[in-house]
Amino acid sequence: MQKKTLSSVSIQGKRILMRVDFNVPLDASKNITDDKRIVESLPSIRKVLDDGGRLILMSHLGRPKGKVNADFSLAPVAKRLSELIDTPVTMAKDSIGTEVMQQVLAMQDGEVILLENLRFHPEEEANDPDFAKELASLGEIYVNDAFGTAHRAHASTEGITHYVQSAVAGFLIERELLYLGKALQDPERPFVAILGGSKISGKIDVLENLFKKVDTVLIGGAMVFTFFKAQGYEVGNSLVEESKIELALEILAEAKRKGIKLLLPEDVIVAPAISADAEFRTELISAIPEGMIGVDIGPKTAELYSREILSARTVLWNGPMGVFEIDNFASGTMAVAKALADATAKGAITIVGGGDSASAIAKAGLAKEITHISTGGGASLEFLEGKELPGIAALND
């Protein structure tokens, strides 16, 4: 997807309207508990300010359901952003209206305004054309740098592009398209995909799209038990999608037909319950006892998967290997994270597809050792499924 980017527009003296993803977690006292999403947008923000643009930022926060709700105000974000860029950030009272327009028109070069939560208006999620047009009137150039919402056709991501002359990608989206796009279009080989998570149903479209591209697929997470059940193994009380057993057999047959190496665990960690104090042990997949639940890939599998990852030139990881939030059930996921970091050090391109896998990499303390960690859970998943993302498709080619 060749899209115009922030680097291709002239910024000096212009009003730059930028959609960012400032949907950050807040505690009960309205303190931001993780500012990663704000930090991710800083390169685009700094570019506009350094080039003498007038920056109008817009974002949603949480789910206020189309009503004004002080609990979801972006005011704490304005405060944190102002600390990060060492520049005052004016907090607007709304995202549209006469007062906002007056504030915007009074801006000087190098100034920043953050509009109030877009989702205080039901028209945002409804992609209402009048709301989109009113947002568009605030700026002269529109920049989308919110990859996390690019799979939604909302007024601030898709509708707005019909009412601006220039609609370009910010640096964050440019990076996502560069790495995710290259992995899917033209990967260096061998290309290994690691898919985890609990359900085949959540990953079937990703699998089908990746089967056109990859050399090897490593499967982990609870979805392995649907595959094992399909092959006639006893899986104890492990999670199984009964309605997907036929599908699991079809996936295995398709991998064989296409010459794709699809690996399932040889051993697993089992426990009587998913809890931090449960007793746990390693069992071969042919010997899962009755009443036990599979909670992670076993050490033998972790070693096998690590070897495969280290032999790759491109690695894509989406979904943990087990219940990694509990330390006793995290070793498989941590081994995969470590193998990814080692593969990166050896020159491989490693991409982590958002959500739980990104949390796992952070838990392992290896975020800086990976080529690219996607910022959009749902968006990266849909991208990997081969779907068009409306917020990106709408930008200028």
Secondary structure, 3 states (H helix, E strand, C coil): CCCCEHHHCCCCCCEEEEECCCCCCECCCCCECCCHHHHHCHHHHHHHHHCCCEEEEECCCCCCCCCCCHHHCCHHHHHHHHHHHCCCEEECCCCCCHHHHHHHHCCCCCCEEECCCHHHCHHHHCCCHHHHHHHHCCCCEEEECCHHHCCCCCCCCCHHHHHCCEEEECHHHHHHHHHHHHHHHCCCCCEEEEECCCCCCCCHHHHHHHCCCCCEEEECCCCHHHHHHHCCCCCCCCCCCHHHHHHHHHHHHHHHHCCCEEECCCEEEEECCCCCCCCCEEEEHHHCCCCCEEEEECHHHHHHHHHHHHCCCEEEEECCCCCCCCHHHCHHHHHHHHHHHHHHHCCCEEEECCHHHHHHHHHCCCHHHCCEECCCHHHHHHHHCCCCCHHHHCCCC
